[in-house]
């Protein structure tokens, strides 16, 4: 790729909605970036698991939280909580949920290609 590519989340290429949340997707060549907006009460196990039919989230995430708070629990029980300005690499095999009464908004650079796509 030898060209500049630019897109805006104000006009995403795709929007995936699910209970208590949405993911806005921009495609920049072979790079997919997602902006997740997750409402209080959202959890992966309650709101996304029914769409994808896996026991835990199998998407790898490299993300930064813009606002709100989120907690992640790995399949091995390890937990991490993050808030505004925090970034993390989260491997496949986890659950996550919004903490508190404020929506959590994050930008993800690696895990949005198939995130929350309903399996048939």
MDTraj code that builds the backbone (N, CA, C; nanometers):
import mdtraj as md
import numpy as np

residues = "UNK UNK UNK UNK UNK UNK UNK UNK UNK UNK UNK UNK UNK UNK UNK UNK UNK UNK UNK UNK UNK UNK UNK UNK UNK UNK UNK UNK UNK UNK UNK UNK UNK UNK UNK UNK UNK UNK UNK UNK UNK UNK UNK UNK UNK UNK UNK UNK UNK UNK UNK UNK UNK UNK UNK UNK UNK UNK UNK UNK UNK UNK UNK UNK UNK UNK UNK UNK UNK UNK UNK UNK UNK UNK UNK UNK UNK UNK UNK UNK UNK UNK UNK UNK UNK UNK UNK UNK UNK UNK UNK UNK UNK UNK UNK UNK UNK UNK UNK UNK UNK UNK UNK UNK UNK UNK UNK UNK UNK UNK UNK UNK UNK UNK UNK UNK UNK UNK UNK UNK".split()
xyz = np.array([
    [0.0840, -0.1170, 0.0000],
    [0.0000, 0.0000, 0.0000],
    [0.0887, 0.1236, 0.0000],
    [0.0729, 0.2049, -0.1010],
    [0.1521, 0.3266, -0.1120],
    [0.0652, 0.4508, -0.1209],
    [-0.0515, 0.4447, -0.0614],
    [-0.1402, 0.5596, -0.0655],
    [-0.1934, 0.5903, 0.0743],
    [-0.2293, 0.7145, 0.0945],
    [-0.2910, 0.7542, 0.2206],
    [-0.4378, 0.7142, 0.2152],
    [-0.4850, 0.6509, 0.3205],
    [-0.6262, 0.6170, 0.3336],
    [-0.6791, 0.6853, 0.4588],
    [-0.7966, 0.7436, 0.4491],
    [-0.8572, 0.8086, 0.5648],
    [-1.0074, 0.7874, 0.5618],
    [-1.0645, 0.7594, 0.6774],
    [-1.2086, 0.7442, 0.6921],
    [-1.2481, 0.8012, 0.8268],
    [-1.3770, 0.8184, 0.8451],
    [-1.4282, 0.8761, 0.9689],
    [-1.5316, 0.7838, 1.0319],
    [-1.5290, 0.7745, 1.1641],
    [-1.6345, 0.7017, 1.2348],
    [-1.7672, 0.7763, 1.2258],
    [-1.7650, 0.9016, 1.1795],
    [-1.8893, 0.9738, 1.1548],
    [-1.9632, 0.9179, 1.0343],
    [-1.8919, 0.8413, 0.9501],
    [-1.9516, 0.7753, 0.8337],
    [-1.8859, 0.6376, 0.8193],
    [-1.9169, 0.5448, 0.9120],
    [-1.8509, 0.4138, 0.9098],
    [-1.8919, 0.3308, 0.7885],
    [-1.8069, 0.2342, 0.7552],
    [-1.8374, 0.1418, 0.6460],
    [-1.9467, 0.0429, 0.6850],
    [-1.9558, 0.0132, 0.8131],
    [-2.0520, -0.0862, 0.8617],
    [-2.0829, -0.0548, 1.0071],
    [-2.2061, -0.0816, 1.0480],
    [-2.2466, -0.0707, 1.1878],
    [-2.3120, -0.2022, 1.2267],
    [-2.2599, -0.2656, 1.3311],
    [-2.3195, -0.3889, 1.3846],
    [-2.3830, -0.3552, 1.5187],
    [-2.5112, -0.3834, 1.5313],
    [-2.5805, -0.3556, 1.6561],
    [-2.6156, -0.4863, 1.7251],
    [-2.6226, -0.4797, 1.8556],
    [-2.6594, -0.5941, 1.9389],
    [-2.7149, -0.5366, 2.0684],
    [-2.7666, -0.6222, 2.1534],
    [-2.8268, -0.5750, 2.2771],
    [-2.7285, -0.4863, 2.3542],
    [-2.7735, -0.3656, 2.3873],
    [-2.6984, -0.2694, 2.4681],
    [-2.5673, -0.2244, 2.4064],
    [-2.5540, -0.2352, 2.2724],
    [-2.4292, -0.1884, 2.2146],
    [-2.4282, -0.1856, 2.0637],
    [-2.3196, -0.1279, 2.0130],
    [-2.2951, -0.1262, 1.8685],
    [-2.1459, -0.1152, 1.8449],
    [-2.1054, -0.1605, 1.7253],
    [-1.9679, -0.1468, 1.6793],
    [-1.9729, -0.0796, 1.5431],
    [-1.8995, 0.0299, 1.5302],
    [-1.8886, 0.0998, 1.4031],
    [-1.7531, 0.0631, 1.3426],
    [-1.7552, 0.0221, 1.2166],
    [-1.6368, -0.0324, 1.1499],
    [-1.5912, 0.0603, 1.0374],
    [-1.4598, 0.0856, 1.0332],
    [-1.3997, 0.1495, 0.9164],
    [-1.2931, 0.0548, 0.8613],
    [-1.2935, 0.0400, 0.7302],
    [-1.1968, -0.0446, 0.6606],
    [-1.0950, 0.0444, 0.5913],
    [-0.9693, 0.0261, 0.6287],
    [-0.8595, 0.1012, 0.5678],
    [-0.7681, 0.0001, 0.4994],
    [-0.8009, -0.0328, 0.3761],
    [-0.7263, -0.1373, 0.3073],
    [-0.7480, -0.2692, 0.3786],
    [-0.6397, -0.3312, 0.4243],
    [-0.6532, -0.4586, 0.4956],
    [-0.6562, -0.4395, 0.6482],
    [-0.6739, -0.3156, 0.6940],
    [-0.6828, -0.2849, 0.8363],
    [-0.8281, -0.2522, 0.8699],
    [-0.8818, -0.3191, 0.9708],
    [-1.0183, -0.2944, 1.0170],
    [-1.0104, -0.2356, 1.1573],
    [-1.0693, -0.1188, 1.1752],
    [-1.0716, -0.0536, 1.3059],
    [-1.2173, -0.0415, 1.3487],
    [-1.2440, -0.0711, 1.4745],
    [-1.3797, -0.0634, 1.5246],
    [-1.3922, 0.0292, 1.6435],
    [-1.5033, 0.1002, 1.6481],
    [-1.5387, 0.1829, 1.7633],
    [-1.6583, 0.1168, 1.8301],
    [-1.6375, 0.0703, 1.9527],
    [-1.7447, 0.0047, 2.0277],
    [-1.8067, 0.1043, 2.1235],
    [-1.9385, 0.1096, 2.1254],
    [-2.0135, 0.1880, 2.2226],
    [-2.1031, 0.0900, 2.2966],
    [-2.0752, 0.0712, 2.4247],
    [-2.1410, -0.0314, 2.5048],
    [-2.2102, 0.0351, 2.6237],
    [-2.3389, 0.0087, 2.6380],
    [-2.4203, 0.0734, 2.7405],
    [-2.4045, 0.0055, 2.8764],
    [-2.4356, 0.0780, 2.9837],
    [-2.4365, 0.0140, 3.1160],
    [-2.5244, -0.1115, 3.1127],
    [-2.4775, -0.2173, 3.1760],
    [-2.5486, -0.3442, 3.1743],
    [-2.5037, -0.4377, 3.0633],
    [-2.4224, -0.3865, 2.9685],
    [-2.3717, -0.4731, 2.8608],
    [-2.2682, -0.5692, 2.9170],
    [-2.2761, -0.6929, 2.8713],
    [-2.1670, -0.7885, 2.8909],
    [-2.1583, -0.8738, 2.7657],
    [-2.0384, -0.9197, 2.7360],
    [-2.0197, -1.0045, 2.6187],
    [-2.1059, -1.1294, 2.6324],
    [-2.1049, -1.1913, 2.7518],
    [-2.1756, -1.3187, 2.7704],
    [-2.3268, -1.3045, 2.7539],
    [-2.3838, -1.1905, 2.7862],
    [-2.5285, -1.1713, 2.7725],
    [-2.5685, -1.1153, 2.6365],
    [-2.4854, -1.0312, 2.5782],
    [-2.5268, -0.9538, 2.4614],
    [-2.4650, -0.9968, 2.3282],
    [-2.3484, -1.0612, 2.3313],
    [-2.2820, -1.1020, 2.2061],
    [-2.2751, -1.2541, 2.1941],
    [-2.2533, -1.3236, 2.3030],
    [-2.2432, -1.4697, 2.3013],
    [-2.3595, -1.5356, 2.2253],
    [-2.4851, -1.4907, 2.2453],
    [-2.5950, -1.5541, 2.1712],
    [-2.5832, -1.5393, 2.0193],
    [-2.5100, -1.4387, 1.9720],
    [-2.4924, -1.4191, 1.8278],
    [-2.3848, -1.5098, 1.7694],
    [-2.2784, -1.5352, 1.8473],
    [-2.1610, -1.6021, 1.7916],
    [-2.1461, -1.7472, 1.8349],
    [-2.2204, -1.7877, 1.9390],
    [-2.2232, -1.9277, 1.9830],
    [-2.0868, -1.9847, 2.0201],
    [-2.0072, -1.9064, 2.0921],
    [-1.8834, -1.9575, 2.1505],
    [-1.8931, -1.9388, 2.3019],
    [-1.8159, -2.0147, 2.3762],
    [-1.8229, -2.0072, 2.5225],
    [-1.7665, -1.8767, 2.5775],
    [-1.6676, -1.8209, 2.5082],
    [-1.6097, -1.6927, 2.5464],
    [-1.5728, -1.6186, 2.4189],
    [-1.5393, -1.4910, 2.4334],
    [-1.5031, -1.4118, 2.3160],
    [-1.3725, -1.4653, 2.2577],
    [-1.3745, -1.4949, 2.1289],
    [-1.2574, -1.5503, 2.0619],
    [-1.1851, -1.4475, 1.9752],
    [-1.2255, -1.3209, 1.9877],
    [-1.1576, -1.2137, 1.9133],
    [-1.0401, -1.1603, 1.9945],
    [-0.9255, -1.1419, 1.9313],
    [-0.8141, -1.0750, 1.9994],
    [-0.8372, -0.9242, 1.9904],
    [-0.8100, -0.8524, 2.0966],
    [-0.8329, -0.7079, 2.0962],
    [-0.7041, -0.6330, 2.1295],
    [-0.6793, -0.5277, 2.0565],
    [-0.5769, -0.4294, 2.0881],
    [-0.6527, -0.2977, 2.0901],
    [-0.6788, -0.2476, 2.2097],
    [-0.7749, -0.1389, 2.2188],
    [-0.7339, -0.0313, 2.3172],
    [-0.8038, 0.0813, 2.3054],
    [-0.7899, 0.1923, 2.3990],
    [-0.9306, 0.2374, 2.4368],
    [-0.9505, 0.2625, 2.5651],
    [-1.0804, 0.3093, 2.6133],
    [-1.0827, 0.4617, 2.6070],
    [-1.1868, 0.5143, 2.5440],
    [-1.2042, 0.6587, 2.5293],
    [-1.2824, 0.7145, 2.6487],
    [-1.3889, 0.6439, 2.6884],
    [-1.4696, 0.6877, 2.8026],
    [-1.5363, 0.5666, 2.8661],
    [-1.5751, 0.5816, 2.9910],
    [-1.6374, 0.4723, 3.0638],
    [-1.5349, 0.3733, 3.1158],
    [-1.5870, 0.2628, 3.1706],
    [-1.5002, 0.1586, 3.2263],
    [-1.5471, 0.0210, 3.1820],
    [-1.4504, -0.0701, 3.1698],
    [-1.4791, -0.2079, 3.1325],
    [-1.3926, -0.3016, 3.2149],
    [-1.4490, -0.4163, 3.2466],
    [-1.3728, -0.5207, 3.3151],
    [-1.3700, -0.6428, 3.2235],
    [-1.2557, -0.7095, 3.2223],
    [-1.2351, -0.8293, 3.1405],
    [-1.1938, -0.9428, 3.2328],
    [-1.2514, -1.0604, 3.2094],
    [-1.2089, -1.1808, 3.2812],
    [-1.1701, -1.2859, 3.1778],
    [-1.0427, -1.3272, 3.1837],
    [-0.9933, -1.4316, 3.0945],
    [-1.0498, -1.5668, 3.1381],
    [-1.0486, -1.6626, 3.0476],
    [-1.0981, -1.7973, 3.0795],
    [-1.0237, -1.8580, 3.1981],
    [-0.8991, -1.8167, 3.2212],
    [-0.8220, -1.8707, 3.3347],
    [-0.8503, -1.7973, 3.4654],
    [-0.9421, -1.6975, 3.4632],
    [-0.9792, -1.6246, 3.5834],
    [-0.9070, -1.4920, 3.6031],
    [-0.8032, -1.4645, 3.5257],
    [-0.7311, -1.3375, 3.5349],
    [-0.8264, -1.2233, 3.4987],
    [-0.8246, -1.1159, 3.5789],
    [-0.9122, -1.0023, 3.5535],
    [-0.8335, -0.8733, 3.5341],
    [-0.8917, -0.7830, 3.4565],
    [-0.8327, -0.6524, 3.4290],
    [-0.9468, -0.5528, 3.4164],
    [-0.9325, -0.4368, 3.4802],
    [-1.0308, -0.3298, 3.4641],
    [-0.9616, -0.2097, 3.4031],
    [-1.0285, -0.1457, 3.3077],
    [-0.9707, -0.0310, 3.2418],
    [-1.0682, 0.0837, 3.2328],
    [-1.0134, 0.2048, 3.2213],
    [-1.0931, 0.3253, 3.2076],
    [-1.0324, 0.4183, 3.1042],
    [-1.0812, 0.5404, 3.0970],
    [-1.0375, 0.6346, 2.9935],
    [-0.8855, 0.6468, 2.9847],
    [-0.8350, 0.6319, 2.8624],
    [-0.6917, 0.6435, 2.8374],
    [-0.6147, 0.5138, 2.8513],
    [-0.6785, 0.4101, 2.9060],
    [-0.6104, 0.2816, 2.9231],
    [-0.6121, 0.2032, 2.7925],
    [-0.5012, 0.1366, 2.7639],
    [-0.4926, 0.0502, 2.6466],
    [-0.4524, -0.0890, 2.6914],
    [-0.4891, -0.1891, 2.6108],
    [-0.4600, -0.3277, 2.6478],
    [-0.4585, -0.4161, 2.5250],
    [-0.3849, -0.5250, 2.5379],
    [-0.3925, -0.6360, 2.4432],
    [-0.4637, -0.7480, 2.5170],
    [-0.5759, -0.7938, 2.4625],
    [-0.6573, -0.8972, 2.5258],
    [-0.6658, -1.0141, 2.4286],
    [-0.6065, -1.1280, 2.4634],
    [-0.6106, -1.2427, 2.3729],
    [-0.7488, -1.3084, 2.3712],
    [-0.7737, -1.3961, 2.2743],
    [-0.8989, -1.4699, 2.2718],
    [-0.9191, -1.5480, 2.4021],
    [-1.0466, -1.5710, 2.4357],
    [-1.0797, -1.6489, 2.5536],
    [-1.1104, -1.5615, 2.6732],
    [-1.2150, -1.4774, 2.6624],
    [-1.2481, -1.3859, 2.7708],
    [-1.3955, -1.3468, 2.7679],
    [-1.4414, -1.2934, 2.8788],
    [-1.5706, -1.2263, 2.8900],
    [-1.5378, -1.0819, 2.9264],
    [-1.6312, -0.9917, 2.9067],
    [-1.6103, -0.8517, 2.9420],
    [-1.7446, -0.7890, 2.9726],
    [-1.7423, -0.6827, 3.0546],
    [-1.8659, -0.6127, 3.0868],
    [-1.8365, -0.4680, 3.1229],
    [-1.9379, -0.3833, 3.1025],
    [-1.9284, -0.2429, 3.1383],
    [-1.9402, -0.2310, 3.2894],
    [-1.8546, -0.1476, 3.3471],
    [-1.8561, -0.1204, 3.4901],
    [-1.9166, 0.0181, 3.5122],
    [-2.0126, 0.0289, 3.6021],
    [-2.0708, 0.1576, 3.6369],
    [-2.1893, 0.1946, 3.5502],
    [-2.2289, 0.3210, 3.5605],
    [-2.3511, 0.3670, 3.4935],
    [-2.3237, 0.4596, 3.3750],
    [-2.2028, 0.4538, 3.3207],
    [-2.1651, 0.5331, 3.2044],
    [-2.1315, 0.4392, 3.0886],
    [-2.1738, 0.4721, 2.9656],
    [-2.1350, 0.3888, 2.8519],
    [-1.9825, 0.3804, 2.8391],
    [-1.9354, 0.2676, 2.7891],
    [-1.7929, 0.2503, 2.7621],
    [-1.7716, 0.2610, 2.6109],
    [-1.6835, 0.3515, 2.5710],
    [-1.6498, 0.3705, 2.4301],
    [-1.5026, 0.3364, 2.4137],
    [-1.4732, 0.2478, 2.3195],
    [-1.3339, 0.2081, 2.2959],
    [-1.3076, 0.1962, 2.1467],
    [-1.1809, 0.2051, 2.1118],
    [-1.1345, 0.1858, 1.9746],
    [-1.0497, 0.0591, 1.9741],
    [-1.0801, -0.0319, 1.8812],
    [-1.0114, -0.1610, 1.8731],
    [-0.9434, -0.1724, 1.7370],
    [-0.8163, -0.2102, 1.7400],
    [-0.7357, -0.2148, 1.6183],
    [-0.7135, -0.3555, 1.5638],
    [-0.7556, -0.4596, 1.6380],
    [-0.7278, -0.5952, 1.5890],
    [-0.8461, -0.6909, 1.5926],
    [-0.9484, -0.6656, 1.6706],
    [-1.0484, -0.7691, 1.6927],
    [-1.1842, -0.7491, 1.6305],
    [-1.1980, -0.6593, 1.5349],
    [-1.3309, -0.6254, 1.4878],
    [-1.3714, -0.6872, 1.3542],
    [-1.2819, -0.7610, 1.2901],
    [-1.3146, -0.8195, 1.1601],
    [-1.4441, -0.8984, 1.1604],
    [-1.4601, -0.9875, 1.2560],
    [-1.5810, -1.0701, 1.2640],
    [-1.6567, -1.0498, 1.3942],
    [-1.6219, -0.9491, 1.4722],
    [-1.6822, -0.9276, 1.6031],
    [-1.8331, -0.9065, 1.5917],
    [-1.9071, -0.9821, 1.6714],
    [-2.0540, -0.9712, 1.6802],
    [-2.1245, -1.0003, 1.5494],
    [-2.0597, -1.0768, 1.4612],
    [-2.1283, -1.1227, 1.3396],
    [-2.2027, -1.2508, 1.3757],
    [-2.3308, -1.2518, 1.3453],
    [-2.4140, -1.3668, 1.3783],
    [-2.3710, -1.4870, 1.2972],
    [-2.3537, -1.6012, 1.3689],
    [-2.3198, -1.7257, 1.2995],
    [-2.4496, -1.7956, 1.2609],
    [-2.4457, -1.8615, 1.1509],
    [-2.5648, -1.9332, 1.1004],
    [-2.5611, -2.0773, 1.1410],
])
top = md.Topology()
chain = top.add_chain()
for i, resn in enumerate(residues, 1):
    res = top.add_residue(resn, chain, resSeq=i)
    for name in ("N", "CA", "C"):
        top.add_atom(name, md.element.get_by_symbol(name[0]), res)
traj = md.Trajectory(xyz[None], top)
